[in-house]
Amino acid sequence: MRSSAAFPFTHAHPKIPMNKKRSWVWSFLLFSLTGGLFSCQTFRSIPWPERQSALGGTAFYQAAAGMNWSSRDSFALAEWMAGNIPAHYKAFKKIRVSGIDTLSGAPLRAVYFAAPDYISIGPDSDWVRVPLTPMTGQQIAERLQCFLPTRKMVNDLYQAAKVKLAPVPMYAFRDSTPTLWHHHLIIEGQRQGKKGLIAGIKKDVVLSNKVTDDPRPNRVAIYGWHRLDGQPIQPLYSGHVNWYVDYSHGIRLIWRRIKIRANGKTQWMDYQEVLRHPAWSRLLCDEPECSFFAYP
């Protein structure tokens, strides 16, 4: 017989009258349901397209092997809009950040939800990461009520990542479709089945005022590709034209609703509202100006 001393709470609960017990049960159920819906609303609110294509990632890259960047982008966009998305990609991860309100000096906290990986195509059994132009990435983001990260968010995502891999640079035919596929396979060899938020494998296409401040037209801003010491290979850079894509680029999606805790109150806000705020924008952006909200 087990000693009650080993289980001090086994017989410690007083008897609860039946009417109070029913009331407590209903209150608990109501709290669980509303709390559960609130906590799950992120994923329920993302309007994932219904799967209408079962094309595998291997077949995707084989079919795209001879395509130029424009045709490959269009092909990838069509597959994504046809719901050809790995199931594991849909498990967005909660990211917590904090700071100080520069206006009031009060503490600030925020929660946002990020895709666990870069935009990918195919079923879970045969999927691939596909680098895209910012224009196509923006179309996908808007379809899913998402946005692209800022430099600060890329740093915060790296810190939060469960799977951090060492960057693997490639030098020949950097923008060719076979090189894009080859790099994906290298990453998978490194990953060895590890699951969770992954980072250190791509340069992020980011939102940055460098895109509009650059005197040259049609720019893309990239940043990141952190080494294992936490330092990025790629500083914030707008030197590429926006149609240039190579193996090292990646599109990470962030759900556009941000949960802000400030001045003792919690509220959900659109990311553009947060970026416009004179103090709260610091939770998402570390540039002097944060007014570039989307790629045209």
Secondary structure as a PSIPRED ss2 file (coil, helix, strand):
# PSIPRED VFORMAT (PSIPRED V4.0)

   1 M C   1.000  0.000  0.000
   2 R C   1.000  0.000  0.000
   3 S C   1.000  0.000  0.000
   4 S H   0.000  1.000  0.000
   5 A H   0.000  1.000  0.000
   6 A H   0.000  1.000  0.000
   7 F C   1.000  0.000  0.000
   8 P C   1.000  0.000  0.000
   9 F C   1.000  0.000  0.000
  10 T C   1.000  0.000  0.000
  11 H C   1.000  0.000  0.000
  12 A C   1.000  0.000  0.000
  13 H C   1.000  0.000  0.000
  14 P C   1.000  0.000  0.000
  15 K C   1.000  0.000  0.000
  16 I C   1.000  0.000  0.000
  17 P C   1.000  0.000  0.000
  18 M H   0.000  1.000  0.000
  19 N H   0.000  1.000  0.000
  20 K H   0.000  1.000  0.000
  21 K H   0.000  1.000  0.000
  22 R H   0.000  1.000  0.000
  23 S H   0.000  1.000  0.000
  24 W H   0.000  1.000  0.000
  25 V H   0.000  1.000  0.000
  26 W H   0.000  1.000  0.000
  27 S H   0.000  1.000  0.000
  28 F H   0.000  1.000  0.000
  29 L H   0.000  1.000  0.000
  30 L H   0.000  1.000  0.000
  31 F H   0.000  1.000  0.000
  32 S H   0.000  1.000  0.000
  33 L H   0.000  1.000  0.000
  34 T H   0.000  1.000  0.000
  35 G H   0.000  1.000  0.000
  36 G H   0.000  1.000  0.000
  37 L H   0.000  1.000  0.000
  38 F H   0.000  1.000  0.000
  39 S H   0.000  1.000  0.000
  40 C H   0.000  1.000  0.000
  41 Q H   0.000  1.000  0.000
  42 T H   0.000  1.000  0.000
  43 F H   0.000  1.000  0.000
  44 R H   0.000  1.000  0.000
  45 S H   0.000  1.000  0.000
  46 I C   1.000  0.000  0.000
  47 P C   1.000  0.000  0.000
  48 W C   1.000  0.000  0.000
  49 P C   1.000  0.000  0.000
  50 E C   1.000  0.000  0.000
  51 R C   1.000  0.000  0.000
  52 Q C   1.000  0.000  0.000
  53 S C   1.000  0.000  0.000
  54 A C   1.000  0.000  0.000
  55 L C   1.000  0.000  0.000
  56 G C   1.000  0.000  0.000
  57 G H   0.000  1.000  0.000
  58 T H   0.000  1.000  0.000
  59 A H   0.000  1.000  0.000
  60 F H   0.000  1.000  0.000
  61 Y H   0.000  1.000  0.000
  62 Q H   0.000  1.000  0.000
  63 A H   0.000  1.000  0.000
  64 A H   0.000  1.000  0.000
  65 A C   1.000  0.000  0.000
  66 G C   1.000  0.000  0.000
  67 M C   1.000  0.000  0.000
  68 N C   1.000  0.000  0.000
  69 W H   0.000  1.000  0.000
  70 S H   0.000  1.000  0.000
  71 S H   0.000  1.000  0.000
  72 R H   0.000  1.000  0.000
  73 D H   0.000  1.000  0.000
  74 S H   0.000  1.000  0.000
  75 F H   0.000  1.000  0.000
  76 A H   0.000  1.000  0.000
  77 L H   0.000  1.000  0.000
  78 A H   0.000  1.000  0.000
  79 E H   0.000  1.000  0.000
  80 W H   0.000  1.000  0.000
  81 M H   0.000  1.000  0.000
  82 A C   1.000  0.000  0.000
  83 G C   1.000  0.000  0.000
  84 N C   1.000  0.000  0.000
  85 I C   1.000  0.000  0.000
  86 P C   1.000  0.000  0.000
  87 A H   0.000  1.000  0.000
  88 H H   0.000  1.000  0.000
  89 Y H   0.000  1.000  0.000
  90 K H   0.000  1.000  0.000
  91 A C   1.000  0.000  0.000
  92 F C   1.000  0.000  0.000
  93 K E   0.000  0.000  1.000
  94 K E   0.000  0.000  1.000
  95 I E   0.000  0.000  1.000
  96 R E   0.000  0.000  1.000
  97 V E   0.000  0.000  1.000
  98 S E   0.000  0.000  1.000
  99 G E   0.000  0.000  1.000
 100 I E   0.000  0.000  1.000
 101 D C   1.000  0.000  0.000
 102 T C   1.000  0.000  0.000
 103 L C   1.000  0.000  0.000
 104 S C   1.000  0.000  0.000
 105 G C   1.000  0.000  0.000
 106 A C   1.000  0.000  0.000
 107 P E   0.000  0.000  1.000
 108 L E   0.000  0.000  1.000
 109 R E   0.000  0.000  1.000
 110 A E   0.000  0.000  1.000
 111 V E   0.000  0.000  1.000
 112 Y E   0.000  0.000  1.000
 113 F E   0.000  0.000  1.000
 114 A E   0.000  0.000  1.000
 115 A C   1.000  0.000  0.000
 116 P C   1.000  0.000  0.000
 117 D C   1.000  0.000  0.000
 118 Y C   1.000  0.000  0.000
 119 I C   1.000  0.000  0.000
 120 S E   0.000  0.000  1.000
 121 I E   0.000  0.000  1.000
 122 G C   1.000  0.000  0.000
 123 P C   1.000  0.000  0.000
 124 D C   1.000  0.000  0.000
 125 S C   1.000  0.000  0.000
 126 D C   1.000  0.000  0.000
 127 W C   1.000  0.000  0.000
 128 V E   0.000  0.000  1.000
 129 R E   0.000  0.000  1.000
 130 V C   1.000  0.000  0.000
 131 P C   1.000  0.000  0.000
 132 L C   1.000  0.000  0.000
 133 T C   1.000  0.000  0.000
 134 P H   0.000  1.000  0.000
 135 M H   0.000  1.000  0.000
 136 T H   0.000  1.000  0.000
 137 G H   0.000  1.000  0.000
 138 Q H   0.000  1.000  0.000
 139 Q H   0.000  1.000  0.000
 140 I H   0.000  1.000  0.000
 141 A H   0.000  1.000  0.000
 142 E H   0.000  1.000  0.000
 143 R H   0.000  1.000  0.000
 144 L C   1.000  0.000  0.000
 145 Q C   1.000  0.000  0.000
 146 C E   0.000  0.000  1.000
 147 F E   0.000  0.000  1.000
 148 L C   1.000  0.000  0.000
 149 P C   1.000  0.000  0.000
 150 T C   1.000  0.000  0.000
 151 R H   0.000  1.000  0.000
 152 K H   0.000  1.000  0.000
 153 M H   0.000  1.000  0.000
 154 V H   0.000  1.000  0.000
 155 N H   0.000  1.000  0.000
 156 D H   0.000  1.000  0.000
 157 L H   0.000  1.000  0.000
 158 Y H   0.000  1.000  0.000
 159 Q H   0.000  1.000  0.000
 160 A H   0.000  1.000  0.000
 161 A C   1.000  0.000  0.000
 162 K C   1.000  0.000  0.000
 163 V E   0.000  0.000  1.000
 164 K E   0.000  0.000  1.000
 165 L C   1.000  0.000  0.000
 166 A C   1.000  0.000  0.000
 167 P C   1.000  0.000  0.000
 168 V C   1.000  0.000  0.000
 169 P C   1.000  0.000  0.000
 170 M C   1.000  0.000  0.000
 171 Y C   1.000  0.000  0.000
 172 A C   1.000  0.000  0.000
 173 F C   1.000  0.000  0.000
 174 R C   1.000  0.000  0.000
 175 D C   1.000  0.000  0.000
 176 S C   1.000  0.000  0.000
 177 T H   0.000  1.000  0.000
 178 P H   0.000  1.000  0.000
 179 T H   0.000  1.000  0.000
 180 L H   0.000  1.000  0.000
 181 W H   0.000  1.000  0.000
 182 H H   0.000  1.000  0.000
 183 H H   0.000  1.000  0.000
 184 H H   0.000  1.000  0.000
 185 L H   0.000  1.000  0.000
 186 I H   0.000  1.000  0.000
 187 I H   0.000  1.000  0.000
 188 E H   0.000  1.000  0.000
 189 G H   0.000  1.000  0.000
 190 Q H   0.000  1.000  0.000
 191 R H   0.000  1.000  0.000
 192 Q C   1.000  0.000  0.000
 193 G C   1.000  0.000  0.000
 194 K C   1.000  0.000  0.000
 195 K C   1.000  0.000  0.000
 196 G C   1.000  0.000  0.000
 197 L C   1.000  0.000  0.000
 198 I E   0.000  0.000  1.000
 199 A E   0.000  0.000  1.000
 200 G C   1.000  0.000  0.000
 201 I C   1.000  0.000  0.000
 202 K C   1.000  0.000  0.000
 203 K E   0.000  0.000  1.000
 204 D E   0.000  0.000  1.000
 205 V E   0.000  0.000  1.000
 206 V E   0.000  0.000  1.000
 207 L C   1.000  0.000  0.000
 208 S C   1.000  0.000  0.000
 209 N C   1.000  0.000  0.000
 210 K H   0.000  1.000  0.000
 211 V H   0.000  1.000  0.000
 212 T H   0.000  1.000  0.000
 213 D H   0.000  1.000  0.000
 214 D C   1.000  0.000  0.000
 215 P C   1.000  0.000  0.000
 216 R C   1.000  0.000  0.000
 217 P C   1.000  0.000  0.000
 218 N C   1.000  0.000  0.000
 219 R E   0.000  0.000  1.000
 220 V E   0.000  0.000  1.000
 221 A E   0.000  0.000  1.000
 222 I E   0.000  0.000  1.000
 223 Y E   0.000  0.000  1.000
 224 G E   0.000  0.000  1.000
 225 W E   0.000  0.000  1.000
 226 H E   0.000  0.000  1.000
 227 R C   1.000  0.000  0.000
 228 L C   1.000  0.000  0.000
 229 D C   1.000  0.000  0.000
 230 G C   1.000  0.000  0.000
 231 Q C   1.000  0.000  0.000
 232 P E   0.000  0.000  1.000
 233 I E   0.000  0.000  1.000
 234 Q E   0.000  0.000  1.000
 235 P E   0.000  0.000  1.000
 236 L E   0.000  0.000  1.000
 237 Y E   0.000  0.000  1.000
 238 S E   0.000  0.000  1.000
 239 G E   0.000  0.000  1.000
 240 H E   0.000  0.000  1.000
 241 V E   0.000  0.000  1.000
 242 N C   1.000  0.000  0.000
 243 W C   1.000  0.000  0.000
 244 Y C   1.000  0.000  0.000
 245 V C   1.000  0.000  0.000
 246 D C   1.000  0.000  0.000
 247 Y C   1.000  0.000  0.000
 248 S C   1.000  0.000  0.000
 249 H E   0.000  0.000  1.000
 250 G E   0.000  0.000  1.000
 251 I C   1.000  0.000  0.000
 252 R C   1.000  0.000  0.000
 253 L C   1.000  0.000  0.000
 254 I E   0.000  0.000  1.000
 255 W E   0.000  0.000  1.000
 256 R C   1.000  0.000  0.000
 257 R E   0.000  0.000  1.000
 258 I E   0.000  0.000  1.000
 259 K E   0.000  0.000  1.000
 260 I E   0.000  0.000  1.000
 261 R E   0.000  0.000  1.000
 262 A E   0.000  0.000  1.000
 263 N C   1.000  0.000  0.000
 264 G C   1.000  0.000  0.000
 265 K E   0.000  0.000  1.000
 266 T E   0.000  0.000  1.000
 267 Q E   0.000  0.000  1.000
 268 W E   0.000  0.000  1.000
 269 M E   0.000  0.000  1.000
 270 D E   0.000  0.000  1.000
 271 Y H   0.000  1.000  0.000
 272 Q H   0.000  1.000  0.000
 273 E H   0.000  1.000  0.000
 274 V H   0.000  1.000  0.000
 275 L H   0.000  1.000  0.000
 276 R H   0.000  1.000  0.000
 277 H C   1.000  0.000  0.000
 278 P C   1.000  0.000  0.000
 279 A C   1.000  0.000  0.000
 280 W H   0.000  1.000  0.000
 281 S H   0.000  1.000  0.000
 282 R H   0.000  1.000  0.000
 283 L H   0.000  1.000  0.000
 284 L C   1.000  0.000  0.000
 285 C C   1.000  0.000  0.000
 286 D C   1.000  0.000  0.000
 287 E C   1.000  0.000  0.000
 288 P C   1.000  0.000  0.000
 289 E C   1.000  0.000  0.000
 290 C C   1.000  0.000  0.000
 291 S C   1.000  0.000  0.000
 292 F C   1.000  0.000  0.000
 293 F C   1.000  0.000  0.000
 294 A C   1.000  0.000  0.000
 295 Y C   1.000  0.000  0.000
 296 P C   1.000  0.000  0.000
